[in-house]
């Protein structure tokens, strides 16, 4: 992930990528992860106008996402 974004935590990176850069990054990750054990989750932090299944994608093991709920604080 180095070279694609800023490390926020040990395994959390913030990346500002074009669509092409994102595709290249995902292709490189796809080639090196263990698809039976590893989970790489990408989250598009853009607008909320798209469904969560479009904004959140996985490589390797897919995790179940919680349903959408409204929370007012």
N, CA and C of each residue as an Amber inpcrd file, in Angstrom:
protein
   219
   0.8230000  -1.1920000   0.0000000   0.0000000   0.0000000   0.0000000
   0.8660000   1.2560000   0.0000000   2.1060000   1.0710000   0.3870000
   2.9880000   2.2330000   0.3620000   3.0970000   2.7350000  -1.0780000
   3.0310000   4.0120000  -1.2260000   3.0580000   4.5970000  -2.5580000
   1.6740000   4.9280000  -3.0930000   0.6320000   4.3650000  -2.4730000
  -0.7360000   4.6500000  -2.8900000  -1.4490000   5.5950000  -1.9380000
  -1.0380000   5.5890000  -0.6760000  -1.7380000   6.4380000   0.2820000
  -0.9600000   6.6050000   1.5680000  -1.5760000   7.2920000   2.4850000
  -0.9860000   7.6030000   3.7860000  -1.4570000   6.5820000   4.8140000
  -0.5080000   5.9950000   5.5430000  -0.8590000   5.0260000   6.5850000
  -1.4510000   5.7670000   7.7800000  -2.6930000   5.4300000   8.1210000
  -3.3480000   6.0260000   9.2820000  -3.1670000   5.1440000  10.5060000
  -3.1560000   3.8380000  10.2850000  -2.8930000   2.8380000  11.3100000
  -2.0910000   1.7380000  10.6270000  -1.7830000   0.6830000  11.3680000
  -0.9730000  -0.4040000  10.8250000  -1.5350000  -0.9420000   9.5060000
  -2.8220000  -1.1450000   9.4270000  -3.4020000  -1.7260000   8.2140000
  -4.5210000  -0.8690000   7.6330000  -4.5050000   0.4250000   7.9190000
  -5.5140000   1.3470000   7.4000000  -4.8030000   2.4590000   6.6410000
  -5.1780000   2.6170000   5.3780000  -4.5490000   3.6220000   4.5320000
  -5.6070000   4.5400000   3.9470000  -5.2980000   5.8210000   3.8620000
  -6.1520000   6.7980000   3.2090000  -5.5060000   7.1270000   1.8700000
  -6.2260000   6.8580000   0.7870000  -5.6880000   7.0440000  -0.5540000
  -6.6120000   7.9540000  -1.3590000  -6.0210000   8.8910000  -2.0630000
  -6.7710000   9.7140000  -3.0180000  -6.3350000   9.2520000  -4.4000000
  -7.1890000   8.4560000  -5.0600000  -6.8200000   7.7950000  -6.3040000
  -7.7910000   8.1240000  -7.4240000  -7.2490000   8.1920000  -8.6280000
  -8.1130000   8.2600000  -9.8050000  -8.6680000   6.8520000 -10.0280000
  -9.6320000   6.7240000 -10.9090000 -10.1770000   5.3940000 -11.2110000
  -9.0890000   4.4730000 -11.7400000  -8.1860000   5.0150000 -12.5560000
  -7.0960000   4.2110000 -13.1150000  -6.1350000   3.7710000 -12.0150000
  -5.7550000   4.6850000 -11.1270000  -4.8520000   4.3460000 -10.0250000
  -5.4740000   3.2980000  -9.1100000  -6.7670000   3.4340000  -8.8520000
  -7.4680000   2.4530000  -8.0070000  -7.4490000   1.0790000  -8.6530000
  -7.6930000   1.0220000  -9.9510000  -7.6900000  -0.2530000 -10.6760000
  -6.3050000  -0.9040000 -10.6360000  -5.2640000  -0.1080000 -10.8140000
  -3.9000000  -0.6360000 -10.7560000  -3.5890000  -1.1620000  -9.3620000
  -3.9550000  -0.3960000  -8.3440000  -3.7080000  -0.8150000  -6.9660000
  -4.4150000  -2.1320000  -6.6600000  -5.6810000  -2.2380000  -7.0430000
  -6.4410000  -3.4540000  -6.7690000  -5.8810000  -4.6490000  -7.5280000
  -5.4090000  -4.4300000  -8.7450000  -4.7960000  -5.5140000  -9.5270000
  -3.5350000  -6.0110000  -8.8380000  -2.7000000  -5.0780000  -8.3580000
  -1.4760000  -5.4710000  -7.6570000  -1.7910000  -6.2150000  -6.3640000
  -2.7640000  -5.7340000  -5.6140000  -3.1540000  -6.4120000  -4.3740000
  -3.7270000  -7.7950000  -4.6550000  -4.5260000  -7.9010000  -5.7050000
  -5.1620000  -9.1670000  -6.0740000  -4.1230000 -10.2470000  -6.3590000
  -2.9730000  -9.8310000  -6.8710000  -1.9230000 -10.7830000  -7.2290000
  -1.1260000 -11.2650000  -6.0150000  -1.1470000 -10.5270000  -4.8970000
  -0.2770000 -10.8980000  -3.7790000  -1.0150000 -11.3990000  -2.5360000
  -2.3220000 -11.2020000  -2.4550000  -3.0200000 -11.6330000  -1.2360000
  -3.3480000 -13.1210000  -1.3050000  -3.5720000 -13.7150000  -0.1500000
  -4.0710000 -15.0810000  -0.0550000  -5.5990000 -14.9800000  -0.0500000
  -6.2280000 -15.3650000  -1.1320000  -7.6710000 -15.1730000  -1.2870000
  -8.5130000 -16.0280000  -0.3370000  -7.9040000 -17.0420000   0.2800000
  -8.6360000 -17.8840000   1.2230000  -8.5750000 -17.3500000   2.6530000
  -7.6330000 -16.4510000   2.9310000  -7.4550000 -15.9570000   4.2940000
  -7.5090000 -14.4410000   4.4240000  -6.9780000 -13.7210000   3.4460000
  -6.8650000 -12.2710000   3.5420000  -8.1530000 -11.5750000   3.1310000
  -8.3550000 -10.4110000   3.6880000  -9.4960000  -9.5720000   3.3300000
  -8.9980000  -8.1460000   3.1370000  -9.1590000  -7.6420000   1.9230000
  -8.8320000  -6.2510000   1.6250000 -10.1430000  -5.5570000   1.3090000
 -10.4980000  -4.5940000   2.1330000 -11.7440000  -3.8630000   1.9420000
 -11.4230000  -2.4500000   1.4990000 -12.0600000  -2.0050000   0.4230000
 -11.9170000  -0.6180000  -0.0110000 -13.2530000   0.0780000   0.1930000
 -13.1770000   1.3080000   0.6450000 -14.3850000   2.0880000   0.9010000
 -14.2530000   3.4250000   0.2000000 -15.1680000   3.7100000  -0.7100000
 -15.2120000   4.9990000  -1.3950000 -15.8900000   5.9820000  -0.4500000
 -15.1630000   6.9840000   0.0090000 -15.7010000   7.9460000   0.9640000
 -16.4240000   9.1000000   0.2920000 -16.7290000   8.9480000  -0.9940000
 -17.4550000   9.9910000  -1.7180000 -18.8720000  10.1410000  -1.1890000
 -19.7300000  10.7540000  -1.9580000 -21.0980000  11.0480000  -1.5460000
 -21.8860000   9.8240000  -1.1150000 -22.9590000  10.0530000  -0.3710000
 -23.7800000   8.9530000   0.1400000 -24.9020000   8.5950000  -0.8170000
 -24.8490000   9.1150000  -2.0250000 -25.9260000   8.8840000  -2.9770000
 -25.8910000   7.4850000  -3.5950000 -24.8180000   6.7330000  -3.3600000
 -24.7260000   5.3890000  -3.9060000 -24.9300000   4.3600000  -2.8100000
 -25.4020000   3.1800000  -3.2140000 -25.6410000   2.0950000  -2.2760000
 -24.3270000   1.6050000  -1.6750000 -24.3730000   1.0800000  -0.4680000
 -23.1640000   0.6280000   0.2240000 -22.4510000  -0.4720000  -0.5520000
 -23.1900000  -1.3230000  -1.2900000 -22.5570000  -2.3890000  -2.0630000
 -21.6980000  -1.8380000  -3.1930000 -21.9480000  -0.6280000  -3.6250000
 -21.1450000   0.0120000  -4.6680000 -19.9310000   0.6980000  -4.0450000
 -20.0890000   1.2590000  -2.8650000 -19.0060000   2.0060000  -2.2140000
 -18.0130000   1.1160000  -1.4910000 -18.4260000  -0.0710000  -1.0620000
 -17.5590000  -0.9820000  -0.3200000 -17.3090000  -2.2190000  -1.1840000
 -16.0200000  -2.4950000  -1.4470000 -15.6690000  -3.6760000  -2.2320000
 -14.6220000  -4.4840000  -1.4810000 -14.5090000  -5.7590000  -1.8200000
 -13.5900000  -6.6710000  -1.1490000 -12.7270000  -7.4230000  -2.1510000
 -11.5100000  -7.7070000  -1.7400000 -10.6490000  -8.6880000  -2.3890000
 -10.4350000  -9.7720000  -1.3570000 -10.4180000 -11.0330000  -1.7790000
 -10.2310000 -12.1250000  -0.8310000 -11.5270000 -12.4410000  -0.1220000
 -11.4240000 -12.7080000   1.1700000 -12.5840000 -13.0890000   1.9800000
 -13.5180000 -11.8860000   2.1210000 -14.7790000 -12.0760000   1.7680000
 -15.7550000 -10.9900000   1.8670000 -16.4240000 -11.0180000   3.2340000
 -16.5340000  -9.8590000   3.8380000 -17.2090000  -9.7150000   5.1340000
 -18.6450000  -9.2460000   4.8890000 -19.5420000  -9.6490000   5.7600000
 -20.9220000  -9.1910000   5.6670000 -21.0140000  -7.7740000   6.2090000
 -21.6820000  -6.9330000   5.4770000 -21.8550000  -5.5510000   5.8980000
 -23.1830000  -5.4060000   6.6340000 -23.2130000  -4.6020000   7.6910000
 -24.4820000  -4.3880000   8.3930000 -25.4670000  -3.6320000   7.5090000
 -26.7330000  -3.8140000   7.7770000 -27.7530000  -3.0800000   7.0330000
 -27.6930000  -1.6020000   7.3530000 -28.2710000  -0.8110000   6.4880000
 -28.2830000   0.6390000   6.7280000 -29.2690000   0.9750000   7.8210000
 -28.8420000   1.8520000   8.7090000 -29.7040000   2.3090000   9.7700000
 -29.5010000   3.8110000   9.9360000 -30.5250000   4.4640000  10.3860000
 -30.4140000   5.8860000  10.6700000 -30.0420000   6.0600000  12.1210000
 -29.0600000   6.9020000  12.3850000 -28.6450000   7.1840000  13.7440000
 -28.6200000   8.6950000  13.9190000 -29.3790000   9.1620000  14.8880000
 -29.4240000  10.5980000  15.1710000 -28.7900000  10.8220000  16.5260000
 -27.7880000  11.6680000  16.5630000 -27.0770000  11.9350000  17.8360000
 -27.2730000  13.3900000  18.2070000
